[in-house]
Amino acid sequence: METYSRAYLVIADYQSPYPDPIIFHEGESVAIRKEFTDDPDWKDWVWCQGDNDNEAWVPKQYLEIRGKQGIFITDYNAQELSVLVGETLIIFETINGFGMAERANGERGWVPLQNIQIGAE
């Protein structure tokens, strides 16, 4: 996981498939259901289910994994942004092929790194 603040330009549209983001909190326990294996650029993601049947893809790095259980070692918000070509975003963190992005209006969410490029100013 890298943290910084840099401007990026959206070079390919992205539509978030998850309209209702899930938030997990440090110390929360989840069941680990499966590991994401469909795209080698998006490795180290696991599908987690919380106590309230809330589910989301989560970076392994946010969890202490004990068999099929995980304990969050930090808060995690699964919000993704739908973006359009030409938008400018500020990226604050990257992990497992995604960047935590912010629009000029303050809206934040994850965006695939393959849909953006460094250099927007």
C-alpha positions in Angstrom: 0.0 0.0 0.0 1.4 3.4 -1.0 0.1 6.7 0.2 0.7 10.1 -1.4 -1.3 12.8 -3.2 -1.0 13.0 -7.0 -3.3 14.2 -9.8 -4.4 11.5 -12.4 -6.5 11.7 -15.5 -9.2 9.2 -16.3 -8.4 7.5 -19.6 -11.2 4.8 -19.6 -14.7 5.0 -18.2 -15.4 2.8 -15.1 -18.9 2.0 -13.8 -18.9 0.8 -10.2 -20.7 -2.6 -9.9 -21.4 -1.9 -6.2 -23.9 1.0 -5.6 -24.2 0.3 -1.8 -20.7 0.5 -0.3 -19.8 -1.5 2.8 -17.8 0.0 5.7 -15.9 -2.2 8.0 -14.2 -1.0 11.2 -10.9 -1.9 12.9 -11.3 -5.0 15.1 -14.4 -6.2 13.2 -14.4 -9.9 12.4 -15.5 -11.3 9.0 -15.7 -14.6 7.3 -13.5 -15.0 4.3 -15.5 -16.6 1.5 -13.1 -16.6 -1.5 -10.1 -15.0 -3.1 -10.3 -13.0 -6.3 -8.4 -14.7 -9.1 -10.0 -13.3 -12.3 -7.4 -10.6 -13.0 -3.6 -10.8 -12.1 -3.5 -7.0 -11.7 -6.1 -7.3 -8.9 -4.5 -9.9 -6.7 -4.8 -10.1 -2.9 -8.5 -9.3 -2.7 -10.8 -11.5 -0.7 -14.6 -11.6 -0.5 -15.6 -11.0 3.1 -18.9 -11.4 4.9 -19.6 -9.5 8.2 -21.9 -10.3 11.1 -24.8 -8.4 9.5 -24.4 -10.3 6.2 -22.7 -7.3 4.7 -20.2 -8.4 2.0 -17.5 -6.8 0.0 -14.1 -7.3 -1.7 -11.4 -6.4 0.8 -7.6 -6.0 0.3 -5.8 -8.8 2.3 -3.5 -6.1 3.7 -6.4 -4.7 5.7 -6.9 -8.0 7.6 -5.2 -10.3 10.0 -6.2 -13.6 8.5 -6.8 -16.6 10.7 -7.9 -19.5 8.5 -11.3 -18.6 7.1 -11.7 -15.6 9.5 -10.3 -12.1 9.2 -10.0 -9.3 11.7 -9.7 -5.8 10.4 -6.5 -4.1 11.4 -7.8 -0.7 10.1 -11.1 0.8 8.9 -12.1 0.0 5.3 -14.7 1.7 3.1 -15.5 -0.3 -0.1 -16.9 2.8 -1.9 -16.0 2.8 -5.6 -16.3 5.8 -8.0 -17.9 5.6 -11.4 -15.7 7.8 -13.6 -15.7 9.2 -17.1 -12.8 9.8 -19.6 -11.3 13.2 -19.1 -12.1 13.6 -15.4 -9.2 14.6 -13.1 -8.8 12.8 -9.8 -6.4 13.1 -6.8 -5.1 9.6 -5.8 -4.2 9.3 -2.1 -3.5 5.6 -1.8 -2.9 2.6 -4.1 -3.4 -1.1 -3.3 -3.9 -4.2 -5.3 -4.6 -2.4 -8.7 -6.9 0.3 -7.3 -6.4 3.9 -6.1 -8.4 5.8 -3.5 -9.5 8.8 -5.6 -11.1 12.1 -4.8 -13.0 14.4 -7.2 -12.8 18.2 -6.9 -16.2 18.1 -5.1 -14.7 15.9 -2.3 -16.4 12.7 -3.3 -14.1 9.7 -2.7 -13.9 6.1 -3.8 -11.7 3.4 -5.3 -10.9 3.4 -9.0 -9.0 0.8 -11.0 -5.5 2.0 -11.8 -5.8 0.7 -15.4 -8.4 3.4 -16.0 -6.2 6.3 -15.0 -2.8 7.8 -15.8 -0.5 10.1 -13.9 -0.1 13.6 -15.2 -3.3 15.6 -14.9 -2.4 19.0 -13.5 
